[in-house]
Amino acid sequence: MTHTHKYIVIVSMLLSFCLSAQNDINKDNETIQINIDYKINQAQRNIESTDFFEAEKKLAEALVLAEKISTKKSIAIIYSKLGKLQYIIEEPDDALVSLFKANEIQRIIKDDVNRAETYKTIGNVYNSKQNYNQALDYFVSANTLFTQEGLDDFVAEVLLNEGKTLIKIKNYSKANKQLARAISLAKRYDLDKIQSSALINNGLALAHLGKHEEGLENTIEGVNMAQKYKFYSILTNGYLVLSELNELNGNYQLATNYLRRHMKLSDSLLKAKRENLSPEKRIKILLSNQTEFQKEQAANLEEKIKENNLSKLTTILSIALITILSLLTLSLYKNNNIRLKTNNMLHIKNSELIVAMEKAELASKTKANFLSTVTHELRTPLYAVTGLTNMLLDEDPKPNQIAHLKSLKFSGEYLLTFINDILQINKIEANKVDIEPENFNLKKKMTNVIAALNNSASSNNIKLHLDYEQSIPETFNADQLKISQILINLIGNAIKFTKDGDIWIRAKKMNQDGDNYTIRFEVEDNGIGISPEKQERLFESFSQGSIQINRKYGGTGLGLSIVKGLIDILKGTIYLRSDLDKGSTFTFEIPMKYAKPVARQKKIEYFNNISDFDLENIKILVVEDNKINQMITKKILNKMNLNCDVVDNGEEAVEKVRKENYDVVLMDIHMPGISGLEATTLIRQFDQELTIFALTAVTIEDKMQEFDEAGFTDIISKPFKQEDFEKKLYDALIGSNETKSI
């Protein structure tokens, strides 16, 4: 018992020692971090006061400390400040190396605010190197990041720099636009220095746009601000702009006076900069002086050797030795420079690639947002078109109206198919399509696809033939939906371009390894065929044989592009063999896994057997701001013997749910006031159990995370299929009823 007690005491002491040591380490790291932040702030103040030597010294000390405790954020900030300093003292290549090091770290740790600051400085460096297009790219990237973080006061300086660059490439109209925005933001946030510079540069842009008086007023206002607040670097530029503007106006004497002021102030600022050189500059001067000294020493040595006639051999050997050493030194110097330049170039190119990638990602997001908005705006009226058409067809229309209603229904379904095709292409290109394998009967699936397309084939006097090879099983585990899409597109395409002919659909076994098969599918027709030159572009989006074919046969040219994308996702291949006026054969092979036969599922007749619960006690709330959509949804529910209340905004929906007990809420997303997402979030604060369906026309795949976070039970995409809508409601109501009975 005594020994045990001793062990416990020893272990406790060790633990206490470890915890104490850890606390000491944490305290030491905190102290070092405080010291790092202090030195960085000091360096910034030194840069602002043009004490560049001291600024570089402080940054070097801060970097040693930051690397000691491995604080990546601080290391990146130091490199960014160092790059800014090197830019100021006119060392652009060294500045880019430091800035790209900072950017690489900030990108990895996702420090977007400081990365935006780094981008801004890189833009300034490229501006000084006269690489204006690259400078603009970095200013745009900086603007994007600052805007994302809501830092409009930081955006002002970026817009100023962008405007100055646009002036240099003589895009005065856009320069004026950006500088005007910079002036507005600078006034809002009391950024006098930025406002002063933006006014001066905007004056120059306005003058070149023919607005001389307005331009001169802007410049004079900016110069007066620079004089008032002693912004000397801005003031010298203001004098130069005033000189140029007065020269444009023919006031040559005044232009000369301003030019003299500019030169005098510029010389003064340059002298001050040279008096505060960085250590690296001092070292370069020192090395340069040493080289001159060595040359002088070599000359003296050579003179003395010449005077001594007895030591000619020594002279030759000495000169040879000096020459060899000089050549060797020169070679090492050049090799070192080449290596440094190559390394710097790699850093620069890597950073440029990163910016290009970010621009591509931004373009992709913009495209996705555009498609989401457009498809939502199209789906909303389509919901009304398809819903009203179906209701009219169910309400015993007059015989002469049936054909018109069916045409309207076909047009609505065609437009919906087109929208879905565009979204499908976008998802395939963005790699957002997942494989969803399940057990199914392949032969039955192919039979059903052919049956569904048989009416279209009959209208063109076409016979469809299925040839399913006996050596392959009927049931497989694969993504049956995508296989159906591929077959529907290929067979539909064959029907479109064939008249008074035949289409053969075949399934054959190519390879087998246990349960793993490679199945070859063929769709052969004897239609119009495809010319060799058109075959090369056939699988591209919006590509058809010709404009004439598009007009004659219809279609969007998306089907084969979707087919190619889906086959690639399924890790398959597709081939085409075609001859003009003889027909075409599309062949694709995909890997599939054998599965045991699929049991037939009994079809459920939703809401036909309702003896288990009383529909009159079910309460449904429809939240929808579109009056037509309100009417359609209400009629659909009434046909299912379900009653509902309707509200047209999110605020009223929250109050309704708070006061009354509903079984299901059908919530639209885009509404005036608070959105469906916000309304659902508020409801979930006091009711976690209520079934809330998002009844929406937005692109679901891109919004799934938002729907989940808001607390939706499930999503019903508009326009929906009647059976899908009924099934989701049936499952929700049965589930809620069973829960209540328990």
Phi, psi and omega in degrees: 000322180293317179297318179300317179299319179297316181299318180298317180298317181295314180298318179298319179295319179297316179298317179297321180295316180297315179297319179297317179297317180297317178298320179297318179298315180299317179296319179298316180296320178297319179296316180296318180297319177300318179295320178298310181301321180297314182294322178296317179295320177298317180299319179297318178295323178295321178297316181295331179264012179062022175269073189292324179301312181292324179298315181293324178297314181295320179294321178297318179295318180295323181295319178300315181292319181295320178290332179296319181256007175054047177267100188298322182299314180292320179301315181296318179298319180296314178298322179294316177296320179296319177298320178296319179297315180295327175295317182297320182269018170065049172237070190297321182294316176296323180298316181297320179299312180297317183292322179290328173297316179298314182299319182298315180293314183296327177294319182292317183271001177060040175271077190292327181296308180289331177293323177298320178297320178295316178302319181299316180292321177300320177300318178297321180294312179298328176299316180293334178271004179066021172268075193291323180294319176295321178301315180296322178301316182288325176295319178297318179296318178297316179301316181300313182293316179298319180295318178301324181274358179074026183259072183295331179293330176282330180297328183304314182292323179297317178297323177299310181296322178296318179298317179298321179292319179296327175297320182294330177263012173065027173265073190291328182296311180291325178300316178300319180296313182291320181291324176297320176296321179297318179297317181299313180293321181297321177294319182297322185253015178055046178263081189298320183295315179293319180298317180300311181294319181295321178297317181297311182291325177294327175300318179295317180297316180297320180298319179288341175271006178091001180262071189295313183295315179297321179296317180295321178298315178300313184295316180298318177299317179294319179295319179298320177296317180297320177294318182298315184262006177060045174272081192293323180295326177285324182297318180296323176291324178298319177298320180295319179293318178298323177297315181294319181293319179292328176293319177297327181274357179087007178270075189291324180296315179293322178299319180294318180299315179293325178295320177296318177299318179300313183294319180296312181292322179297317179298321180295316180293322179294320178297317179296322179295317181293332179285348181237048181291154177285161177305323182296319177298319180297319179297319179299317178296318179299315178297320178297317178296320179298322179297317178297320180296318179296321178297318180296318179297318180296321179295316178298319181297317181296321179298315181295322180295320178297323180293333182263100183291342184277350185240042179298318181298319178297321180300313181298314181296320181294315179298317179298317180296317179297319180297313180299315180297321180296315179297318179298316179297316179298318180297315179297320180297314180295317179299319179296320178296317179299316180297316180295318180296319179297316179297316179297320180297320179297317177300316183295313181297321179298316180293322179296322177296321179297316179296318178298320178296318180296322177296320179295319179296320179296318178297321180295318178296318179299317179297315181297317179296320179297313180297320180298317181294313183297314182294326176296315181294331178279321183293325183299308176291332178296326177302319179291317182298307183292321181296311181295322180297314180298319180295319180294322178293330180278349186256036176051065179291164176295148182307321182284351178266341186298315181300318180295318181294321178294323176296319178296318178297316179299316181297317178297316180293324178296315180297320178296319178298318179298316178299315180296325178296317179299315179296321180297316178299316181298318179293320179297315180295328181271006180056041181252012180262123181259150174277131181237081184288147176203159179284133180203165179266108185295317182297317179294321179299314180295322178297317180294320179298315180296318179298321181293330182262001186295324179297316178298320180294318182297324180295337176260011181057049182243141174255131178261133182237130177255127177237098182255112186300133185291337185284352179253145179292171182266333186252137181220166172250109181197181179274091187293330181295317180290323177296320177297316179301317181297311182296317180300316180295315183291315180292318177300321178296317180296319178298318183299322187254019178232142177219134180055051182214205182226151174229128180251128177247121186235151172229124183227154176270128177259312180220156176214130175227091185069237179273356183267122182242154164246114184257132176258129176249140177230139172234106185245136176228166175242046182272213189284341180076176184226133180290153182304319182292332179280335182295331184296327185252012190294330184267009177275155180295142178059029181250127173228178183301316180191170177296323180297318178297319180300317182289322185283316188255349180078185179100166184251349183080016180263338189304309183289330175295320177295317179303311181299316180297316181294320179295321176298319180296323179279006179062039178247186178225155180225142180229159178225133172232123186209145175227138180301135178065008178242330179129178183224151174229115174264125181238127174226146180238133178223146176283138179219153182248134179297142177226157178294153182308140183276128178288139180290131180263136180288132181291132181268129175264099185292134175065009174276326178251097187240025183288340184283343180207160185262115183294336182294334181273357181276133180239126180239137177249123177258122180249105187205129183270341181277121186297320180295315180295326175301312183297317183295312181299319180296319180293321178299317179293320180296324177296335178268011182063032179246137178261155181210155168258151182233131171231157187246015176205163185292322181299315181293326179298316180299316180294320179299313181294326180293325185267330186236160180263113178250149176273322182217142172241127174258106192252119171287161183262304183272111180216158174295152184077225179279145182282172177297326178297313181294319180298317179295319178301318179293319180297321182294345178289335180235355178214106182269344188264338185301136176280118180236115177263135171278106178264094195220158176254007180286164178286109190298316188302323183279351186242006186303316182298319179296318179297317180297315182295325180290332177107022177291144176287316181198178184233136173240115185275130178270143350285141186255163172279139184304315184293325178294317179298313180298318183297315182294320178293317180301312180298319181294317183287321176297316180297315180294324180294318179294323179297319180294322182291330178288000000 
